[in-house]
Each structure stands twice: as structure tokens, then as C-alpha cells.
Amino acid sequence: MAERLEVSPAEVPHADDERTGQASFGSWVFVVVLCLLLLGQFFYAPYLTSPALQTWSTVFVAICVQALPFLVFGVLLSAAITAFVPASFWTRALPRRPALAVPVAGVAGAVLPGCECASVPVASGLISRGVSPSAALAFLLSSPAINPVVVVATVVAFPGQPMMAVARFVASLVVAVLVGWVWLRFGKGEWLRARRRHEHAGFAEAMRHDLLHAGGFLVVGGMAAATMNVVVPRAWLDALADDFWVSVLVLALLAVVLSICSEADAFVAASLTAFSPTARLAFLVVGPMVDLKLIALQVGTFGRRFAVRFVPLTFSLAVLVSVVTGVVLL
């Protein structure tokens, strides 16, 4: 096997500070917009007389209100796992053979939920404690994509369409395992800089960070989806949606740009009714695996040489597997 890893002995004294800095934008957006929503019920509602503004506010509030309970529950579970599940658990639970450890780690994402921003430092901690990099990367991709909170949220967001949740689970797990196996076969130690980090301060801090961070991006995603529904001419959306491959690539790239938390992205995808189920599946599969905040976290944690290989590999497989899964199951 080509997979090798050289772990730097240097500690990262400000790892938590980096995560806090990365969360500041999402935190402020979440708090400010939440306050505006509360005040808007009393002060702004009488002025929203334009049909376009009423449509925008209806779509935006619906997305946020539907997604928020799942976001909070997902963050609660993620913070509990981050704070209370020791990393040594993984070295005992995973098979010694990396080829078998990859699918086991991928399936473990179904029972150990975590948000995207938490999955990167968790994977780094696993690697620094001796877990095979290919298995840690499979868990990094699967945990925020196939955990029970995400599956239930997808079922609720797509009422009467249970196969969307099934297709999302299957496609995301397949992508995570394939990426792990490809990295196991072709990955090189010098591409992956894994650094040891301090343990998280605790449950309360983990939940506060993840809630504010993910909530901010949920607000941004909801605003973008509402704006698309109002501003973008329906004829443009229909033109994009009519071309199968273009619609898939457009929503896949939109998922990268919006960077919505996986516990909430299904409600945004459900609002994009002009697009086909397969295109929306690509949005759901790509988002938890490749987005702007994840790319930044991966560069900072594993290095640029890792990111320039890992991101295109994951994105390409996510799109292709989504198309195949969508054609077969949807």
C-alpha cells in the first residue's frame, strides 16, 4: 500500500483560537439575523407589502424554522461525542487492516454524528493517535453526511419522498469509502501533514461554537435560497434545470459556495423545486464533503498539498456517485 504518514511532533497551541476565528463570521450573522427576525415580527412586518419581499421572507423563515431544531439536536450530539468519546476508542474499534478499516470507519459515521467543522479536527486527532489516514478520511466524509440527524432531517424536508433520504445515505457512504480506498492506494505521507492538537475544552464550549458557526451558515444559505427563488427569473432556472449535467454541476457548485450545515441543507435543497431530484441529490451529497469552510479547515489542518488533491477527488466522486445513485434510485 502506498499510504504513509509522518506525524509532526509539534503541538498546535492555538488550534481552538483558529476554530473560533473561523466561526466569528457565522456567529455574528446568526445572532444579528436572529435578532432582526424577532424584532421584525413587530416593527418590520407592516412594511413588507411587496409580493417579492413577502415571498422572500416566507421562504427564508420557512427554511430556518424547519431546519433549526435539527441543527440544534445535531450540534448537541456532535458536542457530546467531541467532549466525551476518547480518541483511543477508535484504535480499539477499527480493524487493523486499513482496507477493512475504511468501510468500518465510513459506517461508523452513521452512529457517531458530527458537523463538518468538527469532523476535520476529529480526523486529525485520530490520525495523530495511530488510526490509518484512509480510515480517518472516510469518517471525516461520512460523519456529517449519513448520521441519523441528517437522515431524519432529509425525510422531513422531502415529505412523501423517502427515497431521497435513502439515496443520500447510500451515495454519501459510497463516496466516503471510495475516497478512503483511493487514498489508501495512491496517497503519500508527504501529502498529508497531520498535527497533534489540544483536546476540546468541553461540552458547553463545543456546543456553543458549533451552534453559532453552523447557525450562521444556515442563515446565509436560507437567504441565498430565498433570493434565488425571488430574484432569478424562472426562465433561467428552467433553462438550467432542463440540461441534466448542467443542473447537477450548478447545484454541486452551489453547495460548495453556500457551505450549509448538513443538518439543515436538506431544507434548502427542498426549496430548489426547479431542479431535478438527481441535481438536488448532488447538492446534498457534495455539501457536507466539499465546501468553502471545509476547504479552509483542511488546508489549515492537513496542509495545502493535501487539499489540492483531496478536494478535487472528493468533489468528482461525489458528483459521479450522485448521478448514478439518482438515476438508479430516484
N, C-alpha and C positions, 0 to 999 in steps of 0.2 A: 504494500500500500504506500502511496506517495505522501500520505498525511503525516506531518511532523509539526511539532510546536516547541518554540523556545520561549519560556515564560520569563519576562524580565523580573528581577528581584525588587525593582524599585517600587516603593509604595506610591500611591496617588493621594497626597494629603488633602486635596481639595475636590475630591470626586463629588461629594454631596453639594459643594458650592456650585460646581458646574451644572448639576442637575437643577438646582434651584434657579440659576441664571437662565437656563433653557426654559424653565417653567414660567418665568416672570411675565412674558407676553400673554400666554394663555390665562394666567391667574388674573391679571388686570382686566383683560377682555371679559372674562367670566363674571367678575364682581361688578364691573361697570354696567354691562348689559343686563345683568340680573336686577340691579337697582333701577335701571331705566324701565324694565318690564313692569316692576312693581309700581313705580310712580306713574307709568303710562296708563294703568287702569283708571286712574283718577284725573290726570291732567292732560294726557295726550290723545286719548281715545276720541274726544269730540272733534278733533282736528283731522282725523284720518277719514275724511269723507271721499277722497278719490278712490274709485274702484280698484285702481292698480295698487294703491297703498293698502287698501283693505285686504286685497288678495295676498300681497306680500306679507303683511302681519299675520294673516291667518295661517299661511304655510309655515312661516318661521316659528310661530308659537306652537303649532301642532307638532312640528319636528322636535322642538326642545322639550315640550311637556311629555311627549311619548317616550323620548329617549332617556330623560333624566333618571327615572327610577332604576333602569337597568345600568346606567352609568354608575350610580351610587353603589348599587349592590356589587357590581363588578370590581369597583375600586376597593370596597370593603374586603372582598375575598382576596384580591391581589395584595393588599397591605398586610393581611393576616399571614399569607404564605411568605411574603418577603420578610416579615418580622419573626415568624415562629418556626418555619421549616428550615432546619440546618442544611447547609450545602453538602455536608457529609452524607446525607440521606441518598444523594444521587449516586455517589460512588459505590454504595452498597446495593442500590436497587437496579442499576443498569447492568446488562451483560458485559462481560469482559471483551468480547469480540466487537470491534467497532461496527462491523457490518450489521450485526444484530442490535447493537445499542441504538443505532439511528432510528429504526421504526419504533422501538420501545420508547425512546425519548419523544418521538413525534406523537405517539398515542398518549403519553403522559400529559401532553398539553390539554387533553380533553377533560382531565380531572384536576388539574392544577392551574386555574385561570390566572392570567396576568395581563396587564395592559402593555401596549407597545413600549412605552417609555421605561417600564420596569424590566422588560424582557432582555434588553441589551446588557445592563449591568449584571443581571442574574446569570446570563450566559457567560459573561466574562468571569464571574466568580466561580462558576462550575469548571471552566477550563483551567483556571489557576489552581484548582483543587484536584486536578488529575482526570477529569471527565474528558473523553475524546472530543476534540473540536467539532467533528462532524455531527456527533450526537447533540452537543450543546447548541449548535446552529439549527438543528432540526427542531429542538424545543423552543428556541428563540422565535422561529417562524410559526409553530403550531399553537403555542400557548395563547396568544391573543386572538387567534383565528377560529379555534374549534372548541373553546371551553363552553360549559353549559350556559353561562350567562349570555354569550354571544348567540348560541343556537336558539335559546328561548326568545331573545330579542328579535331574531330574524323571523321566527314563526309569528310573533305578534305584529311585526312590521308588514308582513305579507299574509294577511288573513286569507284563508282558503287556498293558499299556495304552499303547502308543507314541503313540496319537493325543492323549493328554493333553499330552505334550511338544510335539507339533505345534500343537495348539490354543493352548497357552500362548505359543508363539513368534509365531504369526500374530496373535492378539488383542493381545499386548503391542506388537508392531511397528505395527499399525494404530492403536492408541491414541496412541502416541508421534507418529506422523506427523500424525494428525488434530489433536492438541493443538497441534503446531507450526504447522500451516496456519491454525488458528483464531486463534492468537496473531499470526501474520503479518498476518491480515486485520483483526483488531479490536484488537490490542494497542497500547498507547500508551507512549511513552517515559517519561512521568511515573509510570507504574505500576511501573516496574522500576528499582530502584536497584542498579546493578552497581558494585562497588568493587574496586579492584585489591588483590591480596593478595601476600604473600611466597611464594616458591616453597617447596615442601615440603623439609624438611631432608634427606631422603634415603630410600633404600630401606628400611633397617632400621627407621627410626622410623615410616615409613608402614605397614610390615607389623605392627609391634608395636601401633600404635594401632588399626588396623583389626581385627586378630585379637582383641584384648581387648574392643573395643567390640562387634563382631559376635558374638563368643562369648558375651558376657553376655546379649545379647538372645536368642540361641539357647536358652540355659538357661531364661530366663524363658518363652519360647514353648513349650519342651518341658514345663515344669512346668504351664503353663496347659492344654496339650492333654491331659496325663495326668490333671489334675484334672477336666477336663470328662468324660473317659471314665469316671471313678470316681464323682464327686460328683453330676453332673447326672443325674437319673433318665432312663432310656432312653425312657420315655414322652414326656418333654418334648422330647428330641431328635427323636423320631419325629414329634411334632406339628409342630415347626418344619420338619423335612425334608419333610413331606407337602405343605406350601404352597410352590409353586415360587418365587414372588417373595420371600416372607419368608425362605426358606432362603438365597437368593442375597444378600439385603441383610444378613442376620445374619453370614454368613461374610465379606462385604466389610467390614463394620464391625469384625469380629473381627481381620481383617488389619491394619486401621488401628491398633487398640489394642495388639496384640501386638508390632508393629514387628520382625518376624523378618528376619534377613538373607536375601537372595534365594537364596543358595547352600544354605540349609537349610530354607526354608519348605515345600518340596515334601514333606518327610518328616512335617511337622506336618499338612499337608493330607491326606496319605495316611492318617493315623490317624483322621481325621474320617469314618469309614465310614458314619455315619448319613445323611450328606448326599449329594445327587446329584452326578454328575460336573460338571455346569454350575456348581453352587454352589461346589464346590471349585476350579473354574477361576477363578471370580471372586475367590476368596481369593488365588490365585497371581498374578493379573494386578494386582489392586489393591495388594497388599502392597509390592512394590518401587517403586510410584509414589506412594502416599499412605499415610504412617503418621505416628505422633506425632513420632518423632525427625526425620523429613524435614520436617515442617511447621515444627518449631522451627528447623532449619537454614535453611530457605527464608526464614523471617521475618528471621532474623539476617543473611542474606546479601543478599537482594533487597528486603527491606522488607515491611511489613505490607500495604501496598496491593497488592503483587504477590500475596502468599499468599492473601488473601481472594478473589481472582479465579481464580488458578491451581489451587488445591486443589479447589474445587467442580467446576470444569471437568474436571479430570483424573479425579476420582472418578466423576462422572456418565458420562463417556465410557467409562471402564474397566468399569463395571458393564454398560452397554448393549452394548458390543462383546463382553464376555464371554458375555452371554446369547445374542447372535446366533451367535457362534462355537461356543458349546457346543451349541446346537440343530442347527447345520449339521454339525459335525464329531464330536460326542460322542453 
